[in-house]
Amino acid sequence: MLRAVYARVDAAPADLAFAERHGYRRGRRSQLLLRDLAAPLPPAPPPVPGVRLLSAADLPDPRPLYEADLDAARDEPGEVGMDEIGYADWLATYWERPDLDRALTTVAVVDDEVAAFGIALTDGRDCYQSGMTGTRRAYRRRGLARLVKHAGLTRARAAGFRCAVTLNDAGNDAMLGLNAGLGYWPVAAQWRYRRDFRS
């Protein structure tokens, strides 16, 4: 069976050459963005009628977040889709990961459906990472991604985190623009590499 291993490689000539010498093929470029959480946040977006903001810790069942994650990832710029991942694997890979902060992970709920979400990963000390931010296709163009990202940053700041980082595909202009509006700035670039092997 053919399997793939992925790696993120800093955009430094020596690092890129090392990956390519070991059989990895270059894929898409990403930008690492940073935000100082001591700096003031822009004004909060206005509430969206019919939308409740919750933390992932408030969800009685994570399945609606799984369903939103799959739907949002279907057309996310990048090379690794989630179409094949089942619920049990998603729970083990994402929901149970030790750096997932469910209290800071923000979900926008319409009725009982997660319409948008912003995953929060933390080191438990001072760094907050905005992981996947996604909106289900039926709820796009309503400002929900900005709503959950702003709420996540607000909660992280209140919890005492000092810096926020995020990684964006360099071709994802909409998310890069959203993050710039929230005060992130680019600090480094990375390339995604892939190596195929038979198991």
NORWOTA-V653002 format. One record per pair of residues at least 6 apart in sequence whose ideal C-beta (glycine too) atoms are under 6 Angstrom apart, sorted by the first residue. I is the first residue (numbers start at 0). J is the second residue. D is the distance in whole Angstrom. If there is no record, write none. Layout:
((I:J:D) (I:J:D))
This chain:
((0:198:5) (1:195:6) (1:197:6) (2:196:6) (2:198:5) (3:193:5) (3:195:5) (4:194:5) (5:193:6) (6:192:5) (7:189:5) (7:191:6) (8:14:5) (8:15:6) (8:18:5) (8:190:5) (8:192:5) (9:189:6) (10:188:4) (10:190:6) (18:192:5) (22:194:5) (23:192:4) (23:194:5) (24:193:5) (25:190:5) (25:192:6) (26:78:5) (26:191:4) (26:193:6) (27:78:6) (27:168:6) (27:191:5) (28:169:4) (28:190:5) (29:166:5) (29:168:6) (29:169:6) (29:189:5) (30:167:5) (30:169:6) (30:185:5) (30:188:6) (31:166:5) (31:186:6) (31:187:4) (32:165:5) (32:178:5) (32:183:4) (32:185:6) (33:164:6) (33:186:5) (34:163:4) (34:182:5) (34:183:5) (36:156:5) (36:160:6) (36:161:6) (36:162:6) (36:163:6) (40:152:6) (43:149:6) (44:142:6) (44:145:5) (44:146:5) (44:149:6) (47:141:6) (49:109:6) (50:107:5) (50:109:6) (51:108:5) (52:107:6) (52:150:5) (53:106:5) (53:108:6) (54:102:5) (55:101:4) (55:104:4) (55:106:6) (56:101:4) (56:102:5) (61:94:5) (63:112:6) (63:113:4) (64:113:5) (65:86:6) (65:89:5) (67:113:4) (67:116:6) (67:135:5) (69:81:5) (70:135:5) (71:133:3) (71:134:6) (72:81:4) (76:168:4) (76:170:5) (76:171:4) (77:168:5) (98:120:5) (100:119:4) (100:121:4) (103:119:4) (103:151:6) (103:154:5) (103:155:6) (104:118:5) (104:119:5) (105:117:5) (105:147:4) (105:150:5) (105:151:5) (106:113:5) (106:116:5) (107:114:5) (107:115:4) (107:143:5) (107:146:6) (107:147:5) (114:135:6) (114:138:4) (114:143:6) (115:134:4) (115:143:4) (115:144:6) (115:147:5) (116:133:6) (117:132:5) (117:147:4) (117:148:5) (117:151:5) (118:130:4) (118:131:5) (119:151:6) (120:128:4) (120:130:5) (121:127:5) (125:160:6) (125:161:4) (126:162:5) (127:155:4) (127:160:4) (127:163:5) (128:164:5) (129:165:4) (132:144:6) (132:148:6) (134:143:5) (134:144:5) (145:177:6) (167:174:5) (167:175:5))
